[in-house]
């Protein structure tokens, strides 16, 4: 009981300190983007898998080859706190930074992904759908999630049951955001400070709700970042299951590394 009370007090203190701190949006947009990769299922394809499914399903051999490419190329994995400090304060990052993120609570992220990350000293970010925890043998258990956190990985929020962020209203914020955030904090004993949009979908109207709930940053997919809230619309790229190592290398170098998109700069200049 005392341990749980201490955990709750610590989390409340974090939220009090972090809430309301202004972010210089122009500074965030001016920083070079750090490559962030997304993974879902790590398994071999089945006959029933459609081509579109293969965006989200990476075969184990391909995943292993891609992790080896990153290690051999000198990439260093970073975690969201490091990215946040870099984007908001310009805090230096290690050479060739990259972030590895895992969505949806799939168990093969533990069985196949975790050993590969550990092999190279990599750390990851796990965006958890709370209702998927221990849903069946194919999903992460509470014990596994707690261990991932204890091993230095980051546990973050991906809603209660993968609800579409663009459709949230009223009581939905409590169900889809507040509830899983609090439960994950109790599970890991650490603040949950980061969020990923289900399907990568977001709208500007909902972003203030994330700020109000103490999130420091949120992650989408490849859309243009919100001109007035870039920290809540950080871009990621799915490492597609049919990409070769050479294709992954190309996309890392060409999808990231640049500052604000041209359209964002034009929007800012015109006051839109």
C-alpha positions as CSV (number, residue, x, y, z in Angstrom):
1,X,0.0,0.0,0.0
2,X,2.8,2.4,0.9
3,X,4.6,1.7,-2.3
4,X,1.5,2.4,-4.3
5,X,0.9,5.7,-2.4
6,X,4.5,6.7,-3.1
7,X,4.0,5.9,-6.8
8,X,0.9,8.0,-7.0
9,X,2.5,10.9,-5.2
10,X,5.5,10.8,-7.5
11,X,3.4,10.8,-10.6
12,X,1.3,13.7,-9.3
13,X,4.4,15.7,-8.6
14,X,5.7,15.1,-12.1
15,X,2.4,16.2,-13.6
16,X,2.4,19.3,-11.5
17,X,5.9,20.3,-12.6
18,X,5.4,19.5,-16.3
19,X,1.9,20.8,-16.8
20,X,1.7,24.2,-18.4
21,X,5.4,24.6,-19.3
22,X,5.4,26.5,-22.6
23,X,7.1,25.0,-25.6
24,X,8.7,27.1,-28.3
25,X,7.0,25.7,-31.3
26,X,9.2,27.6,-33.8
27,X,12.3,26.1,-32.1
28,X,10.8,22.6,-32.4
29,X,10.1,23.0,-36.1
30,X,13.6,24.4,-36.7
31,X,15.3,21.3,-35.3
32,X,16.3,18.5,-37.7
33,X,13.9,15.6,-37.4
34,X,15.2,12.5,-35.8
35,X,14.3,9.2,-37.5
36,X,11.7,7.3,-35.7
37,X,10.6,3.8,-36.8
38,X,7.4,2.0,-36.0
39,X,6.9,-1.7,-35.6
40,X,3.7,-3.7,-35.0
41,X,3.7,-7.5,-35.5
42,X,7.0,-9.3,-36.0
43,X,6.0,-12.6,-37.6
44,X,6.2,-14.5,-40.9
45,X,3.5,-13.7,-43.4
46,X,0.5,-15.9,-43.8
47,X,-1.4,-16.8,-46.9
48,X,-4.3,-14.7,-45.7
49,X,-2.2,-11.5,-45.3
50,X,-3.0,-8.9,-47.8
51,X,-0.4,-6.6,-49.3
52,X,-1.5,-3.7,-47.1
53,X,-1.1,-6.0,-44.0
54,X,2.6,-6.4,-44.9
55,X,3.2,-2.7,-44.0
56,X,2.5,-3.7,-40.4
57,X,3.9,-7.3,-40.3
58,X,7.7,-7.6,-40.6
59,X,9.1,-11.1,-40.8
60,X,11.6,-12.0,-38.1
61,X,14.5,-12.4,-40.5
62,X,13.8,-9.0,-42.0
63,X,13.5,-7.4,-38.6
64,X,16.8,-9.0,-37.5
65,X,18.5,-7.8,-40.7
66,X,17.2,-4.2,-40.1
67,X,18.4,-4.1,-36.5
68,X,21.8,-5.3,-37.7
69,X,21.9,-2.6,-40.4
70,X,21.2,0.1,-37.7
71,X,23.9,-1.3,-35.4
72,X,26.5,-1.7,-38.3
73,X,25.6,1.9,-39.5
74,X,26.4,3.3,-36.1
75,X,22.9,4.4,-35.0
76,X,22.3,5.0,-31.3
77,X,18.8,4.5,-30.0
78,X,17.3,7.4,-28.0
79,X,14.2,7.6,-25.8
80,X,11.4,10.2,-25.7
81,X,12.9,12.2,-22.8
82,X,16.1,12.7,-24.9
83,X,14.1,13.6,-28.0
84,X,11.9,16.1,-26.0
85,X,15.0,17.8,-24.5
86,X,16.6,18.1,-28.0
87,X,13.4,19.5,-29.6
88,X,12.5,21.9,-26.9
89,X,16.0,23.0,-25.5
90,X,18.5,21.9,-28.2
91,X,20.1,19.4,-25.8
92,X,22.7,17.5,-27.9
93,X,21.9,13.9,-28.9
94,X,24.4,11.1,-29.6
95,X,25.7,10.6,-33.0
96,X,23.2,9.2,-35.5
97,X,20.2,9.1,-33.1
98,X,17.2,6.9,-33.9
99,X,14.1,5.9,-32.0
100,X,12.5,2.5,-32.2
101,X,8.8,2.4,-31.3
102,X,6.4,-0.6,-31.0
103,X,2.6,-0.3,-31.1
104,X,-0.4,-2.4,-30.1
105,X,1.1,-4.6,-27.3
106,X,1.9,-7.5,-29.6
107,X,3.7,-10.4,-27.8
108,X,6.2,-11.0,-30.6
109,X,7.7,-7.6,-29.7
110,X,8.9,-9.4,-26.5
111,X,9.6,-12.8,-28.0
112,X,11.5,-11.7,-31.1
113,X,12.0,-7.9,-30.8
114,X,13.4,-7.7,-27.3
115,X,16.3,-10.2,-27.8
116,X,17.4,-8.3,-30.9
117,X,17.3,-5.0,-29.2
118,X,19.3,-6.4,-26.3
119,X,21.8,-7.9,-28.6
120,X,22.8,-4.4,-29.8
121,X,22.2,-2.5,-26.6
122,X,19.1,-0.8,-28.1
123,X,16.2,0.6,-26.2
124,X,12.6,1.0,-27.4
125,X,9.3,2.7,-26.7
126,X,6.2,0.6,-26.3
127,X,2.9,2.2,-27.0
128,X,0.4,0.1,-25.1
129,X,-3.3,-0.5,-25.9
130,X,-4.5,-1.3,-22.4
131,X,-7.2,-3.8,-23.3
132,X,-4.7,-5.8,-25.3
133,X,-2.6,-6.6,-22.2
134,X,-2.8,-10.3,-21.6
135,X,-5.8,-10.4,-24.1
136,X,-4.5,-13.8,-25.2
137,X,-1.2,-15.6,-25.7
138,X,-0.3,-13.3,-28.6
139,X,-0.1,-10.2,-26.5
140,X,2.2,-8.8,-23.8
141,X,1.4,-9.6,-20.2
142,X,1.6,-7.2,-17.3
143,X,4.7,-8.9,-16.1
144,X,6.4,-8.5,-19.4
145,X,5.4,-4.8,-19.7
146,X,6.8,-4.2,-16.2
147,X,10.0,-5.9,-17.1
148,X,10.4,-3.9,-20.3
149,X,10.1,-0.8,-18.2
150,X,12.5,-2.0,-15.5
151,X,15.1,-2.8,-18.3
152,X,15.1,0.9,-19.4
153,X,12.6,0.9,-22.1
154,X,9.7,3.4,-22.1
155,X,6.1,2.4,-21.7
156,X,3.6,4.9,-23.2
157,X,-0.1,5.3,-24.0
158,X,-1.9,4.1,-27.2
159,X,-5.4,4.6,-25.8
160,X,-7.7,2.1,-24.0
161,X,-8.8,0.1,-27.0
162,X,-7.3,1.8,-30.1
163,X,-10.1,4.4,-30.2
164,X,-9.9,6.9,-33.1
165,X,-8.4,10.1,-31.6
166,X,-10.3,12.2,-34.1
167,X,-13.6,11.0,-32.8
168,X,-13.0,11.4,-29.1
169,X,-15.4,13.7,-27.2
170,X,-16.9,14.2,-23.8
171,X,-16.4,11.1,-21.6
172,X,-14.2,9.5,-24.2
173,X,-11.2,11.4,-22.9
174,X,-11.6,9.7,-19.6
175,X,-12.1,6.2,-21.1
176,X,-9.5,6.3,-23.9
177,X,-6.8,8.6,-22.4
178,X,-7.0,9.2,-18.6
179,X,-7.9,5.6,-17.6
180,X,-5.1,3.7,-19.5
181,X,-2.6,6.4,-18.6
182,X,-3.3,6.0,-14.9
183,X,-3.3,2.2,-15.1
184,X,0.0,2.1,-16.9
185,X,1.6,4.4,-14.3
186,X,0.4,2.1,-11.5
187,X,1.7,-0.9,-13.5
188,X,5.2,0.5,-14.1
189,X,5.5,2.9,-11.2
190,X,6.6,5.6,-13.6
191,X,4.9,8.6,-15.2
192,X,3.4,8.0,-18.6
193,X,4.4,11.1,-20.6
194,X,4.1,10.1,-24.2
195,X,1.2,9.2,-26.5
196,X,0.8,7.6,-30.0
197,X,-2.3,8.2,-32.1
198,X,-4.1,5.0,-33.2
199,X,-3.9,4.6,-37.0
200,X,-1.7,7.8,-36.9
201,X,-4.9,9.9,-37.0
202,X,-5.2,13.1,-35.2
203,X,-6.9,16.5,-35.3
204,X,-5.7,19.9,-34.0
205,X,-8.9,20.3,-31.8
206,X,-7.9,17.4,-29.7
207,X,-4.2,18.3,-29.1
208,X,-5.0,20.6,-26.1
209,X,-6.5,17.6,-24.3
210,X,-3.2,15.9,-24.4
211,X,-1.4,18.9,-23.0
212,X,-4.1,19.1,-20.2
213,X,-3.4,15.5,-19.3
214,X,0.3,16.0,-18.8
215,X,1.7,14.4,-21.9
216,X,4.9,16.0,-23.1
217,X,4.8,14.8,-26.7
218,X,2.7,12.7,-29.0
219,X,3.6,10.6,-32.1
220,X,1.7,10.3,-35.4
221,X,2.9,8.7,-38.7
222,X,3.9,10.6,-41.8
223,X,1.5,13.5,-42.1
224,X,2.8,17.1,-41.9
225,X,3.2,18.2,-38.3
226,X,0.7,20.6,-36.8
227,X,2.2,24.1,-37.6
228,X,1.2,25.4,-34.1
229,X,1.9,22.2,-32.1
230,X,4.7,20.2,-33.6
231,X,5.7,18.6,-30.3
232,X,2.3,16.8,-30.3
233,X,2.6,15.6,-33.9
234,X,6.0,14.1,-34.1
235,X,6.5,12.1,-37.3
236,X,7.3,8.4,-37.5
237,X,7.7,5.9,-40.4
238,X,6.6,2.3,-40.4
239,X,9.4,-0.1,-41.2
240,X,7.4,-2.1,-43.8
241,X,7.8,-5.8,-43.8
242,X,8.7,-5.9,-47.5
243,X,11.5,-3.3,-47.3
244,X,15.1,-4.5,-47.8
245,X,17.8,-3.2,-45.6
246,X,18.8,-0.8,-48.5
247,X,15.2,0.5,-48.7
248,X,15.1,1.1,-44.9
249,X,18.4,2.9,-45.1
250,X,17.1,5.1,-48.0
251,X,13.9,6.0,-46.1
252,X,15.7,6.9,-42.9
253,X,17.9,9.3,-44.8
254,X,15.2,10.8,-47.0
255,X,12.2,10.9,-44.7
256,X,14.0,12.5,-41.8
257,X,16.9,14.9,-41.1
258,X,15.2,18.0,-42.4
259,X,13.7,20.8,-40.3
260,X,10.1,22.1,-40.8
261,X,8.3,21.0,-44.0
262,X,8.0,23.8,-46.6
263,X,4.2,24.0,-46.1
264,X,4.7,24.4,-42.3
265,X,7.1,27.4,-42.8
266,X,4.7,28.9,-45.3
267,X,1.8,28.5,-42.9
268,X,3.7,30.1,-40.1
269,X,4.8,33.0,-42.2
270,X,1.2,33.7,-43.3
271,X,-0.2,33.3,-39.8
272,X,-2.4,30.4,-40.7
